[in-house]
Amino acid sequence: MSLDVETRADIAGDLFEAYRSGTPLGSLRGSHDLTLADGYAIQRRVTDRRQPEEGPPIGYKVGCTSPGVQEELGIDEPIFGRVPAETVRSGGPLDVDGLIDPRVEPEIAFVLGEDLDGTATPIDVLAATRMIVPVIEVVDCRIDEWDVRAPEAVADNALAGRLVVGDCPTDPTEIDLAFEGVHVLKNGTLEATGIGADVLGTPVAAVRWLAGMLADRDAHLAEGDLVSTGSVTPMVPFEPGDVIEVRFGTIGSVSIHAT
């Protein structure tokens, strides 16, 4: 059973304060039995309340796109969150002050040149995409020790922190994204590898899934939206002072120096 409106509002208020203070909440799982519907309702409350500080959403992030992560969180489909404008960065020095326990994920982001609705096919997704870019998603959790299942992760805006966007746009029709490989290096040491097929078989499927989810909510992907499609590797922890470099095989590289 879903939570009542007042309880959702209380949890949203607690998460909002965790964002502002940089102090994590205790586990929600013992005190509240959240559903995914609760999670998305709470997420919307928090992102709306943060908008004066972080700007309007410029797109979406898809998470939990690998079978292993879905199994760990007890779900059989991905989740999504919103990407506020002021959380987007270019490569280089990245101030992580205010983040609680950040980690990095290498992802492929789509920038749309046309609207997409819930009937989109994979061919439609590619035709509507203006370009793809490499990104480093800096994920973070406002709940202590990452003690989350899927509903709590959704409520926490799908664990969004920062999104670092590379400056090497690529036409997605020129490559097979399922076979796009990536290496993640920390301070020059290889930490993780993966390929695009680790994201629902292909990152294109993540965009298509999101279009369907938004259609169920009487919304749609719009021209200009950025969609980050989920991590190609497991998360990589890091600390201030570390240099993270994400090297894709074809679509380019992006790096950060955490400060």
C-alpha positions in Angstrom: 0.0 0.0 0.0 1.3 3.5 -0.9 2.0 6.1 1.8 -0.4 8.9 2.5 0.2 12.4 1.3 1.4 13.7 4.6 4.0 11.0 5.0 5.3 11.5 1.5 5.6 15.2 2.2 7.6 14.5 5.5 10.0 12.2 3.7 10.5 14.8 0.9 11.2 17.4 3.5 13.8 15.2 5.1 15.5 14.5 1.8 15.5 18.2 0.9 17.3 19.0 4.1 19.8 16.2 3.5 20.6 17.9 0.1 21.1 21.3 1.8 23.1 20.1 4.8 25.1 17.4 3.3 24.1 15.2 6.2 22.6 11.8 5.3 19.4 10.4 6.6 19.1 7.2 8.5 17.6 4.2 6.7 14.0 4.7 5.5 13.4 1.0 5.1 12.7 0.2 8.8 10.3 3.1 9.3 8.5 3.3 6.0 7.5 0.7 3.4 7.8 2.8 0.3 6.5 1.7 -3.1 7.9 2.8 -6.5 4.9 5.1 -6.8 5.8 6.7 -3.4 9.4 7.1 -4.6 8.4 8.9 -7.8 5.9 11.2 -5.9 8.6 12.1 -3.3 11.2 12.6 -6.1 8.9 15.1 -7.8 8.3 17.0 -4.5 12.1 17.3 -3.8 13.1 18.3 -7.3 10.4 20.9 -7.5 11.6 22.3 -4.2 15.2 22.4 -5.3 14.5 24.1 -8.6 15.0 27.7 -7.3 18.6 26.7 -6.4 19.5 24.1 -9.1 17.5 25.4 -12.0 14.9 23.5 -14.1 15.5 20.0 -15.3 17.3 19.8 -18.7 16.7 16.1 -19.1 16.7 12.7 -17.4 18.9 10.0 -16.0 18.1 6.3 -16.3 19.5 4.0 -13.6 19.6 0.3 -12.7 20.0 -0.7 -16.3 22.0 -3.9 -15.6 20.4 -7.2 -14.4 22.8 -7.4 -11.4 21.8 -4.0 -10.0 18.1 -4.7 -10.6 18.5 -8.0 -8.7 20.3 -6.2 -5.9 17.5 -3.6 -5.6 14.7 -6.1 -6.0 13.2 -4.8 -9.3 12.9 -6.0 -12.9 13.1 -2.7 -14.7 15.2 0.5 -14.6 14.4 3.7 -12.7 14.7 7.3 -13.7 15.4 10.7 -12.2 15.7 14.3 -13.4 18.9 16.3 -14.2 18.7 19.8 -12.8 20.6 22.4 -14.9 22.9 23.5 -12.2 24.2 19.9 -11.6 25.7 19.6 -15.1 29.4 20.3 -15.5 32.1 20.1 -18.2 35.3 18.1 -17.6 38.1 19.3 -15.4 38.2 20.3 -11.8 35.0 19.2 -10.0 34.1 20.5 -6.6 32.5 17.7 -4.6 31.8 19.8 -1.5 28.2 19.1 -0.4 28.2 15.6 -1.8 28.0 12.9 0.8 29.4 9.6 -0.5 30.0 10.1 -4.2 30.9 7.5 -6.8 31.4 7.7 -10.5 29.7 5.9 -13.4 30.6 6.0 -17.1 27.5 6.6 -19.3 26.4 7.4 -22.8 24.0 10.4 -23.0 21.6 11.2 -25.9 20.8 14.8 -26.8 17.5 14.8 -28.7 16.8 16.9 -31.8 13.1 15.9 -31.9 10.3 15.0 -29.5 9.8 11.3 -28.6 6.6 9.7 -27.4 5.8 6.4 -25.8 5.4 4.6 -29.2 9.1 5.2 -30.1 10.9 2.3 -31.7 14.7 1.9 -31.6 14.9 3.4 -35.1 12.8 6.3 -33.9 15.2 6.9 -31.0 18.2 7.1 -33.3 16.4 9.3 -35.8 15.4 11.7 -33.1 18.8 12.0 -31.6 20.9 15.0 -32.5 24.1 13.6 -30.9 25.5 11.3 -28.3 28.2 12.3 -25.8 30.3 10.6 -23.2 29.5 11.5 -19.6 30.6 10.8 -16.1 27.7 10.6 -13.7 28.7 11.4 -10.1 26.1 9.5 -8.2 25.5 10.2 -4.5 23.1 9.0 -1.8 21.4 11.1 0.8 20.6 8.0 2.9 23.3 6.7 5.1 25.6 4.0 3.9 23.7 3.7 0.6 21.0 1.7 2.5 18.4 1.8 -0.3 16.2 -0.4 -2.3 14.6 0.8 -5.5 11.8 3.0 -4.0 14.3 4.8 -1.8 16.7 5.3 -4.7 13.9 6.7 -6.8 12.8 9.1 -4.0 16.5 10.3 -3.9 16.2 11.3 -7.5 17.7 8.0 -8.7 20.9 8.9 -6.7 21.8 11.8 -8.9 24.7 14.0 -7.9 26.5 15.7 -10.8 26.6 15.0 -14.5 29.9 15.8 -16.3 29.4 16.0 -20.0 32.1 15.5 -22.6 32.6 17.8 -25.5 33.0 15.2 -28.3 29.6 14.8 -30.0 29.0 11.7 -32.2 26.2 10.7 -34.6 24.7 7.5 -33.0 23.8 6.1 -36.4 27.6 5.8 -37.2 28.3 3.1 -34.5 26.7 0.1 -32.8 26.3 1.3 -29.3 25.9 -2.2 -28.0 29.6 -2.8 -28.8 30.9 0.5 -27.6 33.6 -0.3 -24.9 34.7 1.9 -22.0 37.7 1.9 -19.6 37.5 3.8 -16.3 40.8 4.9 -14.8 41.4 6.4 -11.3 44.8 8.1 -11.0 46.0 6.3 -14.0 45.0 2.8 -12.8 42.3 0.8 -14.6 39.3 0.4 -12.3 36.5 -0.9 -14.5 35.6 -1.9 -18.0 32.3 -2.5 -19.8 30.4 -2.3 -23.1 27.2 -0.7 -24.2 25.4 -4.0 -24.2 25.5 -3.9 -20.4 22.8 -1.2 -20.6 19.6 -3.1 -21.4 21.3 -4.7 -24.3 22.0 -1.3 -25.9 21.7 2.3 -24.5 19.1 3.0 -27.2 16.7 0.7 -25.2 17.1 2.9 -22.1 15.9 6.0 -24.1 13.0 3.9 -25.5 12.1 2.7 -22.0 12.1 6.2 -20.6 9.9 7.5 -23.4 7.3 4.8 -22.4 7.5 5.6 -18.7 7.0 9.3 -19.3 4.0 8.5 -21.6 2.4 6.6 -18.7 2.7 9.9 -16.8 1.2 12.1 -19.6 4.7 13.5 -20.4 7.2 13.0 -23.2 10.8 13.5 -24.1 11.2 16.9 -25.8 13.6 18.3 -28.3 16.8 19.4 -26.5 16.4 16.9 -23.6 19.5 15.2 -22.5 19.1 11.5 -21.4 21.9 9.8 -19.6 21.3 6.1 -20.2 22.8 4.2 -17.2 26.2 3.0 -16.2 28.3 0.8 -18.5 30.3 -0.5 -15.5 29.9 -0.9 -11.7 30.3 2.2 -9.7 33.8 3.4 -8.8 34.3 5.2 -5.5 36.6 8.2 -5.3 37.9 10.9 -3.0 38.9 14.6 -3.3 42.3 14.7 -5.1 41.5 11.7 -7.4 41.6 12.1 -11.1 38.9 10.0 -12.9 39.1 9.4 -16.7 36.5 7.6 -18.7 37.7 6.5 -22.2 35.1 5.2 -24.6 36.3 3.3 -27.7 34.7 5.5 -30.3 32.7 8.4 -28.8 35.6 10.0 -26.9 36.7 10.6 -23.3 35.8 12.8 -20.4 37.7 13.3 -17.1 37.4 15.0 -13.7 39.8 16.1 -11.0 37.9 15.9 -7.7 38.6 18.9 -5.5 
